[in-house]
Amino acid sequence: MTSTALMPTYARAPVAFERGTGAYLYGADGRRYLDFAAGIAVDILGHAHPHLVSALTDQAQLLWHVSNLYEIPQQTRYAERLVAACFADAAFFCNTGAEAVEGAIKMARRAQAQAGKVERYRTITVEGAFHGRTLATISAAGNPKYLEGFGPPVDGFDHVAFGNLNELRNAIGSETGAILIEPVQGEGGIRPLPADYLRGVRAAADEFGLVLIFDEVQCGFGRTGKLFAHEHSGVTPDVMAVAKGIAGGFPCGGILATRAVADAMAPGTHATTFGGNPLAMAVANATLDVLLGNGFLENVAHAGQQLMSALGDLADRYPDLVAEVRGQGLMLGLRLTDRATNVAFGTKAMEHGLLLVPAGQNVVRMVPPLIIGEPEVAAAVEIVDQVCRELSQSDG
């Protein structure tokens, strides 16, 4: 193993990028890459978006960080705009998706305790989920691959099968206080949960007095063609964790909640040093300007339909290699047969100038910037076609 000053926690691809413009990255090797990874669904407005660059540089010349000991007007403005655009009544801002999910779990427990039900601390989660890398969030997901070597899982989580409403209802007990679900699983293999399932989960939460938490860290902020993925089902949560695309690439996360849950919190119950600082809020506000702009989300949905249709045609042409195309909007995945691994597929795609991301169930994930249009869709599909042709002709 090569010795470096970095801890060996990543299996990095052998490429470094010097700059980016729109949906393209430019490597130190002199090559241009079409970026359908987008920093793992983060760079939703592509690279060096002028409105975001302007917002960040203007704010950087004024004030970076003061902490939440003081009023932060940019944070108040962003919270007001965000809750006006979604189900929530209040927002809390942090730094990452895992931090947002863990904070959402805390809020659910606190709400139950404030209602006099302190024993209701357990949370039901769904098989295949990914909720972050903290001890609590890997325990919430329950994936053995991420739990191995870190001692006993954190108590308080009960796991049920994907999409099985009967099993979920049967798992509700006297200590159950919340349900935590990704409307579209990302790391789990680009798996949207059916709308009727989400409606059934909402009904169960209401029936048993549970807090319904949606994890939209990856599927939120326009990724599926709606501002938030749960809008496709008509179901709203009580609490929602968000991050990734929230500030177009600047580190930021958030927890959105209805008044009933938000009012259970009080000064000292939760906090963050960096969350919601002036720099993050300047870029988050600028990102929201674009997302809520006239026709933007409609264009995302249109590009997603084009990409889904083209990938479906490729699946029909290469049934030996592509078992299924799935997802919503610009959160799509190719589930491969055992003829090739998603890592091998992604490596070949990168050789041809297209960046993709592996996911669970041998899925190749496509989560491009939301600014793409027909030229980028056509270019990506041409490369995917080439990769499929080469892998289909190989011996595996």
N, C-alpha and C positions, 0 to 999 in steps of 0.2 A: 504493500500500500504506500502511495506517495505521501510523504510527510508534509503537511502544511500547517499554518497557524489556525486554520478553520477546523471546527469540529466536524467529524465525518457523518453528518446527519442528512446529507443530500447526495443523490446520484446524479450529478449535473451533466447535462449535454455539453460536449466539447465545443462550445461557441460562446463568444461574448459579443454584446451589442454596444455600438458606439452612439447611435442616435436612432430616432424613430420619427416617422411622419405619417399621420393618418393610420391606415391599417398595415403599414410596412415598417419593418425593423431593418437596420443596416449593421452588419456584423463587422468585427475587426478583421475578418477574413476578406472584406471587400464585397461580400455577397448581399443581395437584398432578399428578405424573407417576408412572405405574406403571413401576417400574425393572426392565426385562428386559435391562439391560446390566450392572448390578451392578458398576460400576467395571471392566469387562472381566473378568467372571467372578471377581471378588475378594471382593465383599461377600456371602459365602455365607450369612451369618446375617442378612442385611438390614442396616438402618441402626438405630443406637442400641440394639442388642440389650442388654437389661439385664444379662445375665451378663457380657458382654464389657466393658460400661461400668464395672461394679463392679470387675472384675479390673484394668482399666487404672487407674482412679482410686485404688484401694487401693495398687497398686504405685507409682504416681506420687508418693504421699506418703512413700514409704520410700526408693526408690533407682531412678535412671534408668539409669545407665551406669557401668561400671567398667573395661571392656575384658576381653579374654580372657587377660590376664596373671594373672588370679585365678580362683578357683573361682566358678561361678555356679550355685547350687543349683537355681534354676528351670530352667536349661538342662539339667542332668543329669536332672531329673525328666521333662522333656518328651521328651528323647531316649529314656529308658527306656520311657515309655508308647508312643511312636511305633513303636519297633522291635518292641515286643511285639504291635503291631497289624498288622504287615506282614512282608514277606520279609526285611527288613534286620537286620543285627547291630550297626550303628553309624551315627551321624548326625553331620553337620557343619552348622552353621547360619550363614547369610549374610543378604543383604538383598533380593535380587531374583532373578527367574527367569533372566536372562541370566548373572548371577554364578554361579548354581547350575549351569547347563549348562556354562559354561566350566570351573568347578571339577570337574565330572564328567568332562569330556574330559581334564583334567590328571590326574585320578586313574587313568583308564584307561591313559594313557601311562606313568604311574609304575608301575602294577602290572606292565605288560609289561616295563619296564626292570628292575624288581626281580626278575623271573623270568628275567633274562638275555637278554631279547629287545628290546634298546634300539632296534633297527631297526623295530619294529612300532609306529609312531606314527600311522599313518593311520586315519581313521574314515570308515566308509561311512554316508551319510545319504540320506534319501528326498526325491524331488521334491515340492514343495509345502509343505515343512516351514517352520516358523518357530521359531527357537531363541533369539532375542534380538537386541539392537542393537549389541553390541560388534563389533569387527573380526573376532574369531574366530567369533562366533556367526552373523554375517551370511555369513561364508565357509562355515560349516557348512551353512547352509540353501541357499546358492547362488542365491538369487533375484536376478536382474539389477536389479530395481527398487531393492533395498536396497544393492546393491554399487556402483551407478553413482556415480562421482565420488570414490571413496575409495581409488583406487589398486589395485594388485594384491591379489587375495584372499589371505588367510592360507593358507599351504600345509598340506596334510595331510588334505584332505577329498575324497571321491569320491562323486558323486551318482548314484543309480539311480532308475528309474521307480517310481511309487507302486504298491505291491501286487504287484510282479513279483519273485517269489522266485528264479526262474532268473537274472535279471539281477543280483540281489544276490549270489548265490553266485558268478557269473562274475566279479564285481568284486573278490572276495577274492584278495589277492596276498600276496607275501612280506613286504610292509611294513604290511599291514592288522593293526590291533590292536584295533579296536572297531567296533561298530555302534550308531548313535544314531537312535532312532525315537520319534515321538509315537504312542502307541496310538490316540489320536483327534486328528487335526490340527484345530487351532482356526482360526488365521489362514488356513490353507490352504483353508478352506471347509467345516468341520465334517465331516471325512471319517474315519470309523472304519476302521482296518485290520482285515481279517477275522481271526477267531480262528485259522483254519488257517494263515494267513500268519505270524502272530506265533509260532505253534508251530514253523513251518518256520525262522524266523529264530533262535529259541532253539536248535534242533537244529544249525543251521549254526555258530552261535557256539561251541557245545560241540565240534563236530567239528573246528573249526580253531583252537580255543584263543583265542577272541576275547572281549572284555569287552562284554556287552550292556548298553547304556544306554537307559533309557526317560526321555523328557522328559514328565513329567506336571505341568508348571507350570500348564497350563490345565485339563487333564482330571482332575486329582487332587482329593483331599479332598472326596469325596462327589458331585462334579459329575455323574457318570454313573450314580448309584444304588448304587455300590460305593465303599468308601473310596478305592480307586485303580482306574483304568480297566482296568489289565491283569488284574485279578481276573476279568473276564468271560471271558477266554480260558484261564485256568488257567496262564498263563505268568508266570514271575517274572524280573526282570532281575538283573544283578549290581550295577548302580548306577542310581539314579533321582534326577533333579532335580525339585524341587518349589518352589512359591512361591504367588503369587496368593492363593488362599483359605486358606492355612495359618494365618493369624492374623486372618481375618475382616475384613481391611481395614487392619490395621497392617502396615507394611513388614517383610517377613520372607521368607526363602527357606531351602532346605535341600538337602543331598545325603545320600541314604540309600545304604548299601552293605553288601554281604556282608562277612564277616570277611576273605576272601581279598584283596579290594581294599582294605578299610579298613586292614589291617595293612601295606600297602605305604607308607602315609603315616607320617611321623615329624615331631617338632617342627621347625618351620622350613620344611616342604614346602608348606604352604598356611596362609593366615591371613586374618583380617578384623578391622577395628577395631570396627564396630558390630554385627556379626552375633551373634545369640543373646543380646542384652543383656537385663537384667531386665524392661524394659517389653515388649519383643517376646515374651519367653517367658511372661510373665503372660497376655498375650492369646492366645497360641498354645495354652497349656494350657486356657484357658477355652473356646476354640473346639473343642478336642478333646473336652472334657466333653460338649458338645452333640452333636457328630458321632457319638460312640460311645454316646450315650444310647439307651435302649430304643425301638426302632421308628423312629428318625430316618431312617436310610438307606432303610428300606422305604418310608417316606412320600415320600422323594425319587423313588424308582423309580416309585411310584404316580402322583405328579404328572407325571412325565415321560411315562408311558404315556398319561395323559389329554391332555396337550398334544400329543403326537405324533399321537394319533388325531384330535383336533380339527383339527390342521393338515393332516392327510391328507385330511379331508373338504373343507377349503378348496381344497386342490390339485386335487381332483376337480371342484370347482365352477368353478375359474378356470384351466383348463389352458393358456390363452393367456398367462398371467402366471407361474404357478408350475410349474416343470418337475419339481421333486423336493423331498421333505422327508427330511432325513437327520440322523443323530446318535444319541446315547445319553443316557438319563436327562434331565437338565435342561441338556443341551448340544446344542441343536437348531438346524437351519438350514433356511431356505427358499432353494433355488436357483431364481433367477428366469430367465425367458426373456429374449430381447433386447428385449422390449416395455418393460422398465423397468430402471433400474440399482438396485443395492442402496442406493446413497446417496439416490436419489430416494424409494425406498420408506421408508427410515428417516426422512427429513425429513417425509414425510406422516404417518408414525406419531407422530412427536414433536408435530406440530401437533394430533393427536388425544389426546395425553397418554400415549403409550407410548414408552419409550426402548429402542432396539435398537442392534445393532452390525454394521457391514458386515464381510464376510470375503471371502477369495479366491473365484474362480469365480462371481462375481456372487451370492454368498450373503448373505442377511440372517440374522444370528446372534441366537439367543435364549439367553441365559445368566443367567436370573433368580436371585435369592436362593433358596437351597434350602429356605427356610421357607414357600414359597408352597403354597397349597392350591386347592381347587376355585374359590373366589371369584376369586382372582387369575388362574387359568387362563382362566376364563370371560370376565373383563374384557379380558384381553389378546387372546383370540381374537375377541372382538367388534370390537376396534379393527383387528386385522389384516384381518378380513372387510371392514370399511369401507374400508380402504386398498386392498384388492384390487378392490373394486367401483369405487372412483373411478379407479384406474389402468386397469382394464379398459375403462372407458367413455371414457377419454381417447384422444387421438391419439398417446399415447406421449410 
